[in-house]
Amino acid sequence: MEAKAHLKYVRISPRKVQIVCDLIRGKSVGAAMGILMQTPKSASEPMIKLLKSAAANAENNHEMDPERLYVSEVFATPGPIIKRIMPRAQGRAYRINKRTSHVTIALKEKA
């Protein structure tokens, strides 16, 4: 049994979120929370909220023991791209892509 939580349309590039995901994959929930608290990345704050949500889902919906939970799966996939333009010289316009992410985290109990 695993408990999942999803974070959709977060306004951070999936490439940047994936760096933080790699830090906590396979860690216990307490260790992952400590790592996220000390990581100076912009993606760590939404990931803390997502990890807390997944832990609450595991405890309340699946009756799992919160002390034995670990991060079994965490990944970030690209969401829709918000396209903007930047005015340039001689009437040109360059495209600015503001990328979004969908992050999924799954927790399991250690046997």
N, C-alpha and C positions, 0 to 999 in steps of 0.2 A: 504494500500500500504506500502511496506517495501523496503528499499534499503539494498543490501547485498554487502559484500566484502569478499574475500577469500585470505588466506595466505597459500601457500602450501610448503611443504618440508622444513620448518624452522627447523634448527638443535638444537632444544631444546626438551627435553622429554615432552610428553603431560601432564604428572603428574605435572610438574613444571609450564606449561602454564596455566593449569586449576586453579591454585591458583590465578593468576592474573585475569583470566576471572571472577572468583567469586567476585572479588572486584568491578568490574564495571557493573555487570549485573543489569539492572533496573534503572541505573543512567542517568541523562541528559548528553548530549555530552560534555558540558563544565565541569561538575563535574567529569565525567569519565576521561577527559583529565588531569585535575588537579591531580586526584588520581594517574594516570599512571606516570605523571611527577615526583611525590614525592616517588614512590615505588622503592626501591633499589633491584629489581629483574632483571635478564638478559632478561626475557620475556617481560618486560615492553616497551623496545625500539621498537621491531617489532610491538607490539600491538598499540603503538602510531601511527605508520605509517598506520596500518590497519584501525584504527578508523578515521584518517584523510581521507583515501581513501573512506571509507563508507559514511562519511559526504559529500564528494565531489560528490559521485554517487547520493546521495539523492537530493542534490541541483541541479545538472546539468542534470541528466537523468530523475528524477521523479518530478521535480519542487516542492520540499518540502521546508518548511520554516526552515532554519538552527537553529533558536532560539528555536523551539519547538521539536527538535529531542531528542529521548532517546534511550538507548541501550535495545532493546526488547529481543534480543537473542545473546548469545555468547558462543561458545563451542570449544573445541580442541579434535580432534580425532587422533589416531596414524597413522603415515605415514609409509613408508618402513623403515626397520631397516638396518643400515649399519653394517655389521659384520666384525670385526677385530680380530686378535689374539695377545695375550701377551705371550711372551716366559717365561716359568717357569723352575724350577729346574728339573734336570734329563731328559731333552729333551721333557718335556711336553709343551703343549700350552693351555692356557685358552682363552675362547672366551670373547671378549668385544663387547657388543651391543651398538651401537651409535644410539639412537632413534631420530626419526623425528616426526614432528607434522603437521597437517593441521588444521588451525584455521579459523572459520567462524564467522562473526559478522553481525548482522541485526539491522537496525535502523528503528524506526517508529515515526510518529508525534503524539504528545499528542493531545487529542481531546478537 
